[in-house]
Amino acid sequence: MNTSRAWQKSSYSGGGPDNSCVELRPLDGSVAIRESDVPKAVITAARTKVRALITHIKEGSLQ
């Protein structure tokens, strides 16, 4: 994994110590995803799949 790229989290996430969230970072044509309170557990997904997931979340269509 390319450790030189910084993890990013939503601007909606709080900055306090109890504000766990999902973090993303680009990784060689895909996206690395982790939970901030379990940073060693990382999964990867295709950029198109992550983009589709975010679109569905914003539209509220994941019910």
Secondary structure, DSSP 8 states (H G I E B T S, - for coil): --TTS--EE-TTS--STT---EEEEEETTEEEEEETTEEEEEEEEEHHHHHHHHHHHHHT---
